[in-house]
Amino acid sequence: MKSHLSTFNTLAFIVSYLLIFGLILYKVFNVPITHDEVGTILFYNNFSFWDIIMLPGSSPNNHILNTVLVKVLTSFFGNSLFIVRLPNVLAFVVFSIAVFRLVKNIFTLESIFFVAASTLFIANPYLLDFFSLCRGYGLSIAFLTLSLSYLFDGFKTLNNKQVWKALMFAIVACYASFTLLVFWVAISLIVIMYFALKYKGKLKQQFKKISLLILLNTLFLILIAVPIYKMNVANEFVHWTSNGFKEDTIKLLVMLSLYGSEKINMFDAIVTGIIAVIIADAIYLSYKIVQTKFNKVIFFTPLFVAVSLILLTVIVNLVQVWFLETPNLVGRTALFFYPLFIVVFISTIDLIIKNKSKLRALILSLGIILFSVYHLLSTVMPSKVKEWWYDAYTVEVINFIKNQSDGNEVIIETSWLFNPSFQYHVQKEGEGWLSLEPYSKELDLKTDALYYYIQKEDYTKLKNQFYISKKYGDNFLLKRKRKNIEVIKN
């Protein structure tokens, strides 16, 4: 029976993750390049590897690991959509392996809850978006999850090698996105705790292990010191708002994870539930620690590791906010909290269903799977991503103009919001006949362009010179009113 369930769980996992991989690949080829991807492809990609590592300028838009990988790939294969997004596509493969290892460590492959737990990691359409984009977030989430899988494995088996791997993959995750600095600090503290507990009373062993950890972290700090300094001086660690950790980080992440679904709009209730689960777990663990008179066995359980890690990450984050006076992480910069909470949640479920009725476990498992499938099917947007939804029509606009141009050379101007995406696609689809006016934060009311692509709220400023040629969602493609005059680039 167990072998059959193990086979079923493995096959169900493979099929579900292959389906998601198919969605990711579809987006890779069908979502136009988005605003923030362009900097990596057309700007940072021109620097040497050393300059990329040292962060030319101070913009956090250079996600170093992703930029280095993109530079390697484009030097051999060009900068097509697939090639520039390939590092994050492959990151989903890493993520899938990591989830399989992690869930297997917590539940075993013969668990009724294995498939449900695995499904929770891919039930977030906002997270999945980043595996189809040329940014560092997909890479960082993949390596964070891989780090978690080795950390849980190491704590479960008391295997030092696995714990060291957890630390190393946490460093890689942080190098993919510096917003994970707080996670890196938290997991370093967890690893110190591991060695302190395992080698309790053996000071020499503790000293050797913790000294090695400090050395590794110091080397990593040396590697990132210049980029961090540049970003700090330029105040680039400011992440937009300061309305409190609950509102900025947790609630916004919940809303984005649900893709702003109107069918599931109990955002405050879900936030309260998340906080309640973590607090309840912390109280339960405190009780068990006292009850067992600080027996170290409790400190190596999945629930203790999961809760300690998320609490330490939050505490380090709050300390950073308080002492460095930086606003809270929001949106994509806080995305790494999602797998951290899912690990807490499934570890809690493991505790609840352990030694309980298999029927109850099956019902709970099916409920989670059905909710996850429903949520993904009701929110999926194959041809756009939520964060940069406004860039969904770039290729459509270019193709429309091409069909209208009769072979003439055309000049187009765009709002600043759309310009980066057009920079990339004009080179790809419009080379030789379409010219793009330079990036500008202000609308050019004196432009000579034949077409102007704008947000609808800007139309009143341009309606005297242009009429609406076509609407794309909330965006307008305008054409110059002097229909008998074709604007040709000299």
N, C-alpha and C positions, 0 to 999 in steps of 0.2 A: 504493500500500500504506500509506504513512504517513498519508495523508488518511483512509483507512478506519479505521485504528487510532485516530487522533485523534477521529473521530466516535464510535467505540465507547467510548473512554475517557470522553468527555464525557457520553454517554448513560448509561453505567454509573454514573458519579459522581452524576448527577442522580437516577436511580432509587433508588440506595442511600440517598442523603441525604433524599430525599422519604419513604422508608419510615421512617427514623428520625424525621423530622419528624412523621409520623403517630403514632408511638409517643409522642412528646413531647406532642402535642395530646391524645391519649387520657388521658395522666396529668394534664394540666392540668385536665380536666373530671371525672376520676374519683378522684383522690387528694385526700382531705380536706385542708383547710388544716393545716399542720404547726406544731408548737410554736413554732419560731423565726420563722415568717412573720407571726405575729399581731401582734408588736410593731410591725412596719412598717405594717400595715394599720389597727390600732385605736388605736395610741398615737402613733408618730412622725408619722403622716399628719395629725394634728391641729395640728401646729406650722406656723409660717410657713416659707417657703423659707429665709429667713435663719437661723432657728433650727435647721433641719435641717442646713444647711451648717456651722453652728458646733457641731453635735453637742449637743443638749440632754441633760444628764446626762453620763455617761461610757461608756455601754455600746457595745461594738463591734457590737451587734445592728443599729444604724442604719448600714446600708451606703448611704452618702450618695447615690451616683448612682442606685441602685435606688429609694431612698425618694423622691427628687425626681421621678423618672419616674412612680412610682406615684401620687404626689400630683397630678401634672398629669392623668393618665388618670382617676383616680377623681373628680376635680372635675367632669369632663364626663360620665362614663359609669357612675358608681357603683362599688362594690367587689365585684363578682362574682368568682368564681374566675378566669375568663378574663382579666378586666381587670387584676387585681392581679398576675397572672403573665405578662401580655403582654410587658413589657420583656425578660424572659429568653427567651420564645418567639422574639421578634424577634432576640435575641442569637444564637440558633442559626442564623438566616439569615446574620448577620454571620460567624459561625464557619465556616459552609459556604463562603462566598465566600473567606474567609481561607485555609482549607485548600486550596481549588482553586488559588489564586494561589501558595501556598507550595509545593505539590507540583509544580506546573507549573514553577516557578523552579528546583527541584532536579533534576527528571527530564525535563522537557519533556512536552508533551501526547502525543507519539508513543511514549512509553516503555511497554514491556511491564509495568513495575512501577508505573505510575501508579495504577491502581485499588487495588492492594494497599496502597500507601503511604497513599492516601486513606482506606482502610478502617480502618487502624490508629488513626486519630484518633477514630473512632466505636465502637471495639471496647471501650470502657470504660463499662459501664452505670452506674457510680457517677458519672462525669462527666456523663453524659446526664441523670441525675436533676435536676441543678441548672438545666437549661434549662426545666424544668417547674415551678419553684418561685419564690416571691417573695423571693429573696435576691440578694446581689450577686455570687455566685460564677460563675453562668453568664455574666453581663455581663463579668466580669473575664477569664475564660478566652477569650471571644470576641475581646475587644480585644487581649489578649496575643497570640493567634494572628494577628490582623490585623497587629499590630506586627511579628511575626516575618516575615510575608509581605513587608512593605515593606522590612524590614532586609535580607533575602536578596536581594530585587530590587535594592536600592541597592548592595550590595556586588558583585553580579554585573555590573551595568551602570555602576558608578561614578557613579550618579545621586544628587546631593545631595538633591534634592527627596524622593526615596523614603526616604532615611535620616532626613530631618526628620519625615516622616510616621510612620516607625517610632517615633521618640522621642515624638511627640505621642500616638499610640495607646497607647504604654506608660504615659504619664501618665493617660490615660483609664482604662486597665485598673487602675491603682493606685487611682484615685479610686473605682472600683467596689468595691474591697476592699483595705484597707490592708495585708493580709498580703503584697501584691505590692510593697511598698516595696523589698524586697531585689532584686526583678527590675528595678524602675525604676533603682536604683543601678547594677546590672550592665549594663543596656543603655546607660545614660549613658556608662559607661566604654568600652563597645564603640564607641559613636559617636565618642567622643574619639579612640580608636585609629584609626578610619576616616579622620578628618580629618588626623590626624598622619601617617598613611601616604600618603594621597592627595596631600597638599601638603608632602611631605618636602622640606626645604630652602627652603620658602616660608613663612617665619615670620609674615609679615603675614597671609597667608591663614589659616594655622593659628590665629593669635590671634583673628581676626575670627569664625571659625566656632565655636571653643571658647568664646569670650566670649558669643556668642549662646546657646549651649547652657546656659551657667551662668546667664544671665539668665532663660531659660525655666524652668529648674529652680528658680531662686530664687522666681519668681512662683508656681510650684506649691507650694513650701514655705510661702510666706506664706498661701496658700489653706488648707492643711491644718494649719497650725501650731497653731491653737487646739484642733481635735479631737484631734490627736496629743498635745498637752500634757495635755488632760483625761484621755485614756485612759492615759497614762503615769503620771500622778499617782494614778489609781485602780487601777494595776497591772493594767490590762486586756490587756496584751500577754503575759500569762502564758497559755500554751496547754497547760495540764494536766500534762504529763509531762516528765521529763528523763532519759531512758534512753539518750541518744546519738542522733546524726543517723541512723545506719543503722537502728536499731530504731524510733525514733519517726516519722521522716519517710519513709524509703524503704520499709521492710518493711510498715508499716501502710498506706501508700498502695497497695502491691502487693496486699495482702489486700483492701482496699476496691475496688480496680479490678477484681479478680476476683470481687467480690461475695461473698467468703468461700466460694467454690465448693469443695465437697468433692471434686469431680472433678478439680480442678486445685489441689492443695494443696502444691505444691513451692515454698512461699514463700521459704524461705532460699536455694534454688538460683536462683530468679529474681532475688533481690536480688544475689546474688553475680555473676550474669550481667550485670546492669545496671552494676555497679561495674567489672566486667572490661572491658566494651565501652568505657566512658568512659576507663579507664586505658590500654587498648590504643590507642585513638584518640589520646590525648595523647602517648603514646610515639611513635607513627607520625608525628604532626605535628612533634614536636620533631626527629625524625630528618630529615624532609624540609626543615625550616627550615635545619638545619645543612648538609645535603647541597647545598642550593641557595644556600648562603652568604647567607641572609636575603633571598632574592629576595622582594619584596613580593607577587608573584603568589599565593604560597601563603596569604597572609593574607586573601585575598579569596575563597577557596574556601568552598563551603557547609559542608564538614566543619569547617574551622577556626572559622568563625563559630558553628556549632552547639555545638561542644565548648567554645569559649571562653566562650560565653554561659552554659551550664549550670554550668561550673566557677566562673565569677565569681559567679553567683547563689548557689551553695553556699558559697563563701568569704565573701561578704557576710553570708549567713545565720549562718554559724558565728561570724564576728566579732561580730555582734549578740548571739548567745547568750553568748559569752565576756565581752564588755565590759558589756553591759546586764544580764547574768545572767537572761535570759529563757529559758524552756524552748524546745525545738525546735518547729517547726511540725508539726502532726499532722492527719491526716484531711483534711477539706475545706479547712483553712487551707493545706495543702501541695499541694492539687490542681493548682496551676499548674505543678508539676514534671512532670506527665504529658506535656503537649504539648512541653515543653522536651526531655524524653528521646526522645520519638517523633521529633523533628527530628534529634537525634543519631543515632538508630538508622537512619532512612531515608537520612541522609547517608552513613552507613557502608556501607549496602547499595549505594548509588549507586557508591561507590568500588570495592566488591567485584565488582559485576556489569558495570561499565564495560569494554567491549571483550572481554567473556567470551561464552560460548555463550548464544545466545538461548533455547535449550532449558532450560538451567539457570535462567535468569532467570524463565522461564515457570513452571517447577516450583516455585521458591521463591515466586513471586507467588501461584500457586494455593494453596499450602500456607498462606500467611498469610491469604488470603481465607477459606478453609475453616475455619481456626481461629477467626477473628474471628466468622464467622456462627454456628459451633457455640457459641462462648462466649456470645454475645448470646442465642441461642435457649434455652440451658440455664439462664440466670440471670435473664432478663427477669421483672419483676414489674409488670404493667400497673397494678395498683390500689394500689401502695404504693411508697415510696422507702426505701432502705436506712438512711439517716441517722436518719429519724424514723419507722421502721416501726411504732412503737406507736400512731401516730395514724391508722392505716389504717381503723379501724372507727367513727370518730366519727359519720358520717352513718347507718351501719347501726344504731348504738345508738339514735340519735334516732328513726329510723323505726320501730324495734321498740317503743319506749316509746309512740310516737304510736298505734300499732295496739292497744296494750294499755290506753290511757288512757280509752277510751270518751268522749272529748270533755272530760274533766276537766282542770283545770290541775294540773300536776305539778311537783314540785321535785326536782332531781337534784343530787347532790354528786359530785365526781370527785377522784381523786388529783391532786396538783399537776401531775404529768407530762402529764395529759390536759386540764387545765383551759383552757389558751389556745386549743386547737383547738375546744373546746366553746363558748368565748366567741363565736367567729366564727359557728359553725354554729347555735347557739341563736338568734342574731339572724336568721339566714337561714331556717332550717327550723322553728325552734321558737317564733317570735314569737307571743305571745298565749296560748299554752297551756303552754310549758315554761320554767321558771325555773332558773337555775344559781346555786348557792351560790358565794361569793367564793373566789378563789384562796388557798390556804393550803399551806404546806410540810408541815404536820402533818395527820394524819387526824383528823377531828372525830368522836369516839366518842359525842358527845351530839347529833348532827345530827337534825333533824326531817325530812330529805329522805326521799322514798319510795324513790328509787333511789340507789345508790352505785356508781360505776364505778371499779374499782381494778385494780392489778396483783395477780396471784394470790397473791404472797407476803404481801400485806396482809390476806388473808381471815381468818386466825386472830384478828386483832384485832377483827373486826366480825361474826364468825359468831354471836354471841349475839343480835344485833339483826336480822341480815339472812340471807337464804338466797340461793344462786346461782340467778339467774333465767335467765341465758344466758352461755355462754362465747364469747369472741372471741379466738381464738389463745391467748395467755398472759394475757389480760385477762378479768376477771369483771365482769358486770353483776349487782349485788346488788339484791334487793328486800326491803323491810321485812317481817319475819315476821308482823306483825299484819295479816293479809290483809283483815280486815274493816274496817280503818281506812284511809281514803284521806287522804293528807296534801295539803290544799288550801292554796294560798297566799292569805292574807287580802288 
